[in-house]
Amino acid sequence: MENFSEEFRVKGEELVEKVKQLIHEGNVRRLIIKDEDGKVYLEIPVTFGVIGVLFAPVLAAVGAVAAMAANLRIEVVRNDEPEKS
């Protein structure tokens, strides 16, 4: 199984919802939240254990990062490539 990554650009206020959406997709291994210059603010290893009770503190941290920057990038490392349409 190979990993691949992709990157999304979001505004600070969109960050929490985008992170929730990405984690819900299921094949995400890691989320790396960066500013426009590439400085890493938060790196989240996504495992099945993160879902549920442990997920609330992660979202609180993501919300704090969103408050610090207007424009952010989310690098998403996935388990395998998505199906081509």
N, CA, C and O atoms as CSV, one atom per row, in Angstrom:
chain,resi,resn,atom,element,x,y,z
A,1,MET,N,N,0.848,-1.167,0.000
A,1,MET,CA,C,0.000,0.000,0.000
A,1,MET,C,C,0.898,1.236,0.000
A,1,MET,O,O,1.783,1.380,0.842
A,2,GLU,N,N,0.650,2.114,-0.956
A,2,GLU,CA,C,1.467,3.309,-1.058
A,2,GLU,C,C,0.701,4.518,-0.558
A,2,GLU,O,O,-0.528,4.566,-0.612
A,3,ASN,N,N,1.449,5.490,-0.073
A,3,ASN,CA,C,0.849,6.743,0.373
A,3,ASN,C,C,1.019,7.784,-0.707
A,3,ASN,O,O,1.986,7.745,-1.467
A,4,PHE,N,N,0.098,8.705,-0.779
A,4,PHE,CA,C,0.253,9.867,-1.637
A,4,PHE,C,C,-0.293,11.062,-0.884
A,4,PHE,O,O,-1.045,10.909,0.079
A,5,SER,N,N,0.080,12.239,-1.317
A,5,SER,CA,C,-0.404,13.426,-0.607
A,5,SER,C,C,-1.000,14.411,-1.597
A,5,SER,O,O,-0.668,14.421,-2.783
A,6,GLU,N,N,-1.884,15.231,-1.073
A,6,GLU,CA,C,-2.483,16.317,-1.834
A,6,GLU,C,C,-2.610,17.509,-0.896
A,6,GLU,O,O,-2.490,17.370,0.322
A,7,GLU,N,N,-2.851,18.663,-1.466
A,7,GLU,CA,C,-2.893,19.860,-0.633
A,7,GLU,C,C,-4.125,20.684,-0.958
A,7,GLU,O,O,-4.505,20.828,-2.120
A,8,PHE,N,N,-4.745,21.226,0.086
A,8,PHE,CA,C,-5.909,22.093,-0.048
A,8,PHE,C,C,-5.568,23.443,0.563
A,8,PHE,O,O,-4.827,23.517,1.543
A,9,ARG,N,N,-6.101,24.498,-0.010
A,9,ARG,CA,C,-5.966,25.842,0.557
A,9,ARG,C,C,-7.322,26.224,1.135
A,9,ARG,O,O,-8.346,26.107,0.463
A,10,VAL,N,N,-7.323,26.677,2.375
A,10,VAL,CA,C,-8.571,27.072,3.028
A,10,VAL,C,C,-8.352,28.366,3.796
A,10,VAL,O,O,-7.229,28.720,4.157
A,11,LYS,N,N,-9.439,29.049,4.031
A,11,LYS,CA,C,-9.403,30.226,4.905
A,11,LYS,C,C,-9.543,29.738,6.336
A,11,LYS,O,O,-10.076,28.654,6.572
A,12,GLY,N,N,-9.076,30.515,7.281
A,12,GLY,CA,C,-9.079,30.119,8.687
A,12,GLY,C,C,-10.427,29.630,9.179
A,12,GLY,O,O,-10.507,28.624,9.885
A,13,GLU,N,N,-11.500,30.343,8.806
A,13,GLU,CA,C,-12.822,29.967,9.300
A,13,GLU,C,C,-13.349,28.670,8.686
A,13,GLU,O,O,-14.300,28.090,9.210
A,14,GLU,N,N,-12.753,28.203,7.590
A,14,GLU,CA,C,-13.180,26.968,6.934
A,14,GLU,C,C,-12.393,25.750,7.427
A,14,GLU,O,O,-12.736,24.615,7.096
A,15,LEU,N,N,-11.355,25.980,8.206
A,15,LEU,CA,C,-10.416,24.922,8.564
A,15,LEU,C,C,-11.053,23.768,9.323
A,15,LEU,O,O,-10.852,22.615,8.943
A,16,VAL,N,N,-11.805,24.029,10.370
A,16,VAL,CA,C,-12.371,22.953,11.194
A,16,VAL,C,C,-13.301,22.072,10.367
A,16,VAL,O,O,-13.241,20.846,10.461
A,17,GLU,N,N,-14.160,22.688,9.560
A,17,GLU,CA,C,-15.091,21.898,8.750
A,17,GLU,C,C,-14.345,21.039,7.721
A,17,GLU,O,O,-14.725,19.892,7.485
A,18,LYS,N,N,-13.305,21.576,7.119
A,18,LYS,CA,C,-12.532,20.816,6.133
A,18,LYS,C,C,-11.824,19.644,6.799
A,18,LYS,O,O,-11.777,18.553,6.231
A,19,VAL,N,N,-11.272,19.849,7.989
A,19,VAL,CA,C,-10.609,18.765,8.714
A,19,VAL,C,C,-11.621,17.673,9.051
A,19,VAL,O,O,-11.322,16.491,8.882
A,20,LYS,N,N,-12.810,18.043,9.524
A,20,LYS,CA,C,-13.858,17.051,9.808
A,20,LYS,C,C,-14.201,16.246,8.562
A,20,LYS,O,O,-14.323,15.022,8.613
A,21,GLN,N,N,-14.355,16.945,7.446
A,21,GLN,CA,C,-14.697,16.290,6.183
A,21,GLN,C,C,-13.599,15.304,5.762
A,21,GLN,O,O,-13.899,14.181,5.356
A,22,LEU,N,N,-12.355,15.709,5.854
A,22,LEU,CA,C,-11.245,14.855,5.437
A,22,LEU,C,C,-11.149,13.606,6.309
A,22,LEU,O,O,-10.938,12.506,5.797
A,23,ILE,N,N,-11.300,13.768,7.605
A,23,ILE,CA,C,-11.217,12.621,8.510
A,23,ILE,C,C,-12.372,11.660,8.251
A,23,ILE,O,O,-12.197,10.444,8.327
A,24,HIS,N,N,-13.535,12.190,7.949
A,24,HIS,CA,C,-14.711,11.363,7.667
A,24,HIS,C,C,-14.517,10.502,6.417
A,24,HIS,O,O,-15.125,9.438,6.302
A,25,GLU,N,N,-13.676,10.951,5.477
A,25,GLU,CA,C,-13.439,10.191,4.251
A,25,GLU,C,C,-12.816,8.829,4.522
A,25,GLU,O,O,-13.059,7.883,3.773
A,26,GLY,N,N,-12.027,8.713,5.566
A,26,GLY,CA,C,-11.556,7.406,6.000
A,26,GLY,C,C,-10.188,6.957,5.541
A,26,GLY,O,O,-9.552,6.192,6.266
A,27,ASN,N,N,-9.690,7.371,4.394
A,27,ASN,CA,C,-8.387,6.884,3.939
A,27,ASN,C,C,-7.254,7.867,4.221
A,27,ASN,O,O,-6.189,7.785,3.610
A,28,VAL,N,N,-7.487,8.792,5.146
A,28,VAL,CA,C,-6.481,9.793,5.513
A,28,VAL,C,C,-5.601,9.248,6.629
A,28,VAL,O,O,-6.104,8.771,7.646
A,29,ARG,N,N,-4.292,9.319,6.438
A,29,ARG,CA,C,-3.335,8.856,7.455
A,29,ARG,C,C,-2.810,9.998,8.310
A,29,ARG,O,O,-2.546,9.821,9.499
A,30,ARG,N,N,-2.658,11.172,7.702
A,30,ARG,CA,C,-2.030,12.295,8.405
A,30,ARG,C,C,-2.516,13.602,7.787
A,30,ARG,O,O,-2.677,13.706,6.571
A,31,LEU,N,N,-2.747,14.596,8.641
A,31,LEU,CA,C,-3.075,15.946,8.197
A,31,LEU,C,C,-1.986,16.877,8.698
A,31,LEU,O,O,-1.609,16.825,9.869
A,32,ILE,N,N,-1.483,17.724,7.819
A,32,ILE,CA,C,-0.450,18.684,8.185
A,32,ILE,C,C,-0.987,20.067,7.838
A,32,ILE,O,O,-1.240,20.366,6.671
A,33,ILE,N,N,-1.157,20.902,8.848
A,33,ILE,CA,C,-1.715,22.234,8.649
A,33,ILE,C,C,-0.563,23.232,8.649
A,33,ILE,O,O,0.224,23.304,9.594
A,34,LYS,N,N,-0.485,24.009,7.550
A,34,LYS,CA,C,0.619,24.945,7.345
A,34,LYS,C,C,0.072,26.326,7.037
A,34,LYS,O,O,-1.083,26.483,6.642
A,35,ASP,N,N,0.933,27.335,7.228
A,35,ASP,CA,C,0.553,28.674,6.795
A,35,ASP,C,C,0.940,28.847,5.331
A,35,ASP,O,O,1.422,27.912,4.692
A,36,GLU,N,N,0.727,30.048,4.809
A,36,GLU,CA,C,1.014,30.313,3.393
A,36,GLU,C,C,2.485,30.135,3.041
A,36,GLU,O,O,2.817,29.834,1.894
A,37,ASP,N,N,3.367,30.319,4.017
A,37,ASP,CA,C,4.811,30.205,3.781
A,37,ASP,C,C,5.325,28.779,3.962
A,37,ASP,O,O,6.511,28.523,3.755
A,38,GLY,N,N,4.453,27.848,4.344
A,38,GLY,CA,C,4.866,26.466,4.520
A,38,GLY,C,C,5.254,26.102,5.941
A,38,GLY,O,O,5.666,24.970,6.195
A,39,LYS,N,N,5.132,27.039,6.875
A,39,LYS,CA,C,5.445,26.750,8.277
A,39,LYS,C,C,4.368,25.833,8.843
A,39,LYS,O,O,3.177,26.128,8.742
A,40,VAL,N,N,4.786,24.728,9.434
A,40,VAL,CA,C,3.849,23.746,9.971
A,40,VAL,C,C,3.343,24.216,11.332
A,40,VAL,O,O,4.129,24.463,12.246
A,41,TYR,N,N,2.021,24.337,11.456
A,41,TYR,CA,C,1.387,24.690,12.730
A,41,TYR,C,C,0.967,23.461,13.510
A,41,TYR,O,O,1.099,23.414,14.733
A,42,LEU,N,N,0.460,22.466,12.797
A,42,LEU,CA,C,-0.100,21.303,13.472
A,42,LEU,C,C,0.000,20.101,12.551
A,42,LEU,O,O,-0.318,20.191,11.365
A,43,GLU,N,N,0.439,18.981,13.095
A,43,GLU,CA,C,0.491,17.729,12.348
A,43,GLU,C,C,-0.322,16.707,13.126
A,43,GLU,O,O,-0.049,16.436,14.296
A,44,ILE,N,N,-1.319,16.147,12.462
A,44,ILE,CA,C,-2.257,15.247,13.131
A,44,ILE,C,C,-2.169,13.859,12.499
A,44,ILE,O,O,-2.549,13.687,11.341
A,45,PRO,N,N,-1.674,12.869,13.240
A,45,PRO,CA,C,-1.764,11.501,12.724
A,45,PRO,C,C,-3.205,11.026,12.911
A,45,PRO,O,O,-3.732,11.059,14.023
A,46,VAL,N,N,-3.832,10.593,11.837
A,46,VAL,CA,C,-5.235,10.197,11.895
A,46,VAL,C,C,-5.308,8.677,11.942
A,46,VAL,O,O,-4.921,7.986,11.000
A,47,THR,N,N,-5.811,8.183,13.055
A,47,THR,CA,C,-6.030,6.746,13.205
A,47,THR,C,C,-7.456,6.548,13.678
A,47,THR,O,O,-8.137,7.512,14.025
A,48,PHE,N,N,-7.906,5.323,13.695
A,48,PHE,CA,C,-9.257,5.056,14.164
A,48,PHE,C,C,-9.422,5.482,15.620
A,48,PHE,O,O,-10.534,5.804,16.039
A,49,GLY,N,N,-8.355,5.493,16.391
A,49,GLY,CA,C,-8.425,5.904,17.783
A,49,GLY,C,C,-8.696,7.388,17.966
A,49,GLY,O,O,-9.186,7.806,19.015
A,50,VAL,N,N,-8.379,8.191,16.947
A,50,VAL,CA,C,-8.598,9.628,17.034
A,50,VAL,C,C,-10.087,9.944,16.922
A,50,VAL,O,O,-10.558,10.935,17.481
A,51,ILE,N,N,-10.812,9.118,16.214
A,51,ILE,CA,C,-12.242,9.350,16.040
A,51,ILE,C,C,-12.942,9.143,17.381
A,51,ILE,O,O,-12.563,8.258,18.148
A,52,GLY,N,N,-13.937,9.936,17.661
A,52,GLY,CA,C,-14.708,9.767,18.888
A,52,GLY,C,C,-14.287,10.735,19.968
A,52,GLY,O,O,-14.107,11.925,19.711
A,53,VAL,N,N,-14.130,10.225,21.183
A,53,VAL,CA,C,-13.856,11.064,22.350
A,53,VAL,C,C,-12.550,11.837,22.196
A,53,VAL,O,O,-12.476,13.001,22.593
A,54,LEU,N,N,-11.536,11.224,21.638
A,54,LEU,CA,C,-10.244,11.899,21.500
A,54,LEU,C,C,-10.244,12.956,20.406
A,54,LEU,O,O,-9.310,13.753,20.312
A,55,PHE,N,N,-11.276,12.970,19.584
A,55,PHE,CA,C,-11.328,13.885,18.454
A,55,PHE,C,C,-11.613,15.327,18.890
A,55,PHE,O,O,-11.165,16.262,18.226
A,56,ALA,N,N,-12.343,15.527,19.984
A,56,ALA,CA,C,-12.700,16.872,20.450
A,56,ALA,C,C,-11.479,17.743,20.743
A,56,ALA,O,O,-11.447,18.890,20.296
A,57,PRO,N,N,-10.467,17.252,21.477
A,57,PRO,CA,C,-9.276,18.090,21.697
A,57,PRO,C,C,-8.527,18.413,20.408
A,57,PRO,O,O,-7.944,19.489,20.276
A,58,VAL,N,N,-8.545,17.488,19.468
A,58,VAL,CA,C,-7.894,17.732,18.177
A,58,VAL,C,C,-8.599,18.880,17.464
A,58,VAL,O,O,-7.943,19.767,16.918
A,59,LEU,N,N,-9.928,18.870,17.465
A,59,LEU,CA,C,-10.671,19.959,16.831
A,59,LEU,C,C,-10.452,21.283,17.551
A,59,LEU,O,O,-10.423,22.331,16.906
A,60,ALA,N,N,-10.298,21.260,18.860
A,60,ALA,CA,C,-10.004,22.486,19.608
A,60,ALA,C,C,-8.658,23.060,19.175
A,60,ALA,O,O,-8.520,24.273,19.015
A,61,ALA,N,N,-7.671,22.194,18.987
A,61,ALA,CA,C,-6.358,22.641,18.527
A,61,ALA,C,C,-6.440,23.192,17.109
A,61,ALA,O,O,-5.808,24.200,16.793
A,62,VAL,N,N,-7.217,22.531,16.256
A,62,VAL,CA,C,-7.393,23.007,14.881
A,62,VAL,C,C,-8.063,24.381,14.889
A,62,VAL,O,O,-7.689,25.260,14.113
A,63,GLY,N,N,-9.051,24.566,15.765
A,63,GLY,CA,C,-9.719,25.861,15.887
A,63,GLY,C,C,-8.776,26.956,16.341
A,63,GLY,O,O,-8.876,28.093,15.881
A,64,ALA,N,N,-7.863,26.626,17.238
A,64,ALA,CA,C,-6.869,27.602,17.696
A,64,ALA,C,C,-5.943,28.009,16.559
A,64,ALA,O,O,-5.594,29.183,16.430
A,65,VAL,N,N,-5.549,27.053,15.743
A,65,VAL,CA,C,-4.700,27.361,14.585
A,65,VAL,C,C,-5.465,28.239,13.612
A,65,VAL,O,O,-4.906,29.184,13.055
A,66,ALA,N,N,-6.739,27.936,13.404
A,66,ALA,CA,C,-7.558,28.721,12.473
A,66,ALA,C,C,-7.644,30.174,12.912
A,66,ALA,O,O,-7.682,31.073,12.071
A,67,ALA,N,N,-7.674,30.413,14.204
A,67,ALA,CA,C,-7.760,31.773,14.717
A,67,ALA,C,C,-6.464,32.550,14.507
A,67,ALA,O,O,-6.476,33.781,14.507
A,68,MET,N,N,-5.356,31.854,14.329
A,68,MET,CA,C,-4.056,32.512,14.215
A,68,MET,C,C,-3.730,32.953,12.798
A,68,MET,O,O,-2.910,33.854,12.621
A,69,ALA,N,N,-4.337,32.357,11.790
A,69,ALA,CA,C,-3.951,32.663,10.417
A,69,ALA,C,C,-5.179,32.785,9.522
A,69,ALA,O,O,-6.178,32.094,9.721
A,70,ALA,N,N,-5.091,33.662,8.548
A,70,ALA,CA,C,-6.212,33.885,7.642
A,70,ALA,C,C,-6.262,32.842,6.534
A,70,ALA,O,O,-7.337,32.343,6.199
A,71,ASN,N,N,-5.121,32.514,5.971
A,71,ASN,CA,C,-5.065,31.551,4.874
A,71,ASN,C,C,-4.140,30.414,5.263
A,71,ASN,O,O,-3.015,30.634,5.710
A,72,LEU,N,N,-4.627,29.200,5.088
A,72,LEU,CA,C,-3.870,28.021,5.495
A,72,LEU,C,C,-3.847,26.996,4.378
A,72,LEU,O,O,-4.647,27.045,3.443
A,73,ARG,N,N,-2.918,26.071,4.498
A,73,ARG,CA,C,-2.844,24.934,3.584
A,73,ARG,C,C,-2.945,23.675,4.418
A,73,ARG,O,O,-2.364,23.587,5.499
A,74,ILE,N,N,-3.682,22.703,3.915
A,74,ILE,CA,C,-3.778,21.400,4.568
A,74,ILE,C,C,-3.159,20.383,3.632
A,74,ILE,O,O,-3.651,20.165,2.525
A,75,GLU,N,N,-2.074,19.760,4.081
A,75,GLU,CA,C,-1.500,18.659,3.323
A,75,GLU,C,C,-2.120,17.384,3.857
A,75,GLU,O,O,-2.107,17.138,5.062
A,76,VAL,N,N,-2.663,16.574,2.959
A,76,VAL,CA,C,-3.360,15.356,3.337
A,76,VAL,C,C,-2.569,14.172,2.804
A,76,VAL,O,O,-2.359,14.053,1.597
A,77,VAL,N,N,-2.126,13.290,3.709
A,77,VAL,CA,C,-1.429,12.074,3.313
A,77,VAL,C,C,-2.445,10.957,3.393
A,77,VAL,O,O,-3.038,10.710,4.444
A,78,ARG,N,N,-2.641,10.284,2.273
A,78,ARG,CA,C,-3.657,9.223,2.187
A,78,ARG,C,C,-3.004,7.867,1.996
A,78,ARG,O,O,-1.854,7.765,1.570
A,79,ASN,N,N,-3.766,6.820,2.321
A,79,ASN,CA,C,-3.283,5.451,2.172
A,79,ASN,C,C,-3.110,5.045,0.718
A,79,ASN,O,O,-2.111,4.417,0.367
A,80,ASP,N,N,-4.044,5.386,-0.110
A,80,ASP,CA,C,-3.972,4.989,-1.505
A,80,ASP,C,C,-4.631,6.053,-2.344
A,80,ASP,O,O,-5.347,6.910,-1.827
A,81,GLU,N,N,-4.386,5.998,-3.659
A,81,GLU,CA,C,-4.933,7.015,-4.542
A,81,GLU,C,C,-6.436,6.853,-4.667
A,81,GLU,O,O,-6.950,5.735,-4.682
A,82,PRO,N,N,-7.153,7.997,-4.759
A,82,PRO,CA,C,-8.597,7.905,-4.931
A,82,PRO,C,C,-8.932,7.344,-6.306
A,82,PRO,O,O,-8.128,7.405,-7.236
A,83,GLU,N,N,-10.126,6.803,-6.409
A,83,GLU,CA,C,-10.548,6.260,-7.698
A,83,GLU,C,C,-10.708,7.380,-8.690
A,83,GLU,O,O,-11.229,8.445,-8.358
A,84,LYS,N,N,-10.251,7.143,-9.937
A,84,LYS,CA,C,-10.377,8.134,-10.996
A,84,LYS,C,C,-11.778,8.052,-11.573
A,84,LYS,O,O,-12.316,6.964,-11.774
A,85,SER,N,N,-12.369,9.224,-11.839
A,85,SER,CA,C,-13.729,9.247,-12.402
A,85,SER,C,C,-13.680,9.309,-13.894
A,85,SER,O,O,-14.724,9.336,-14.545
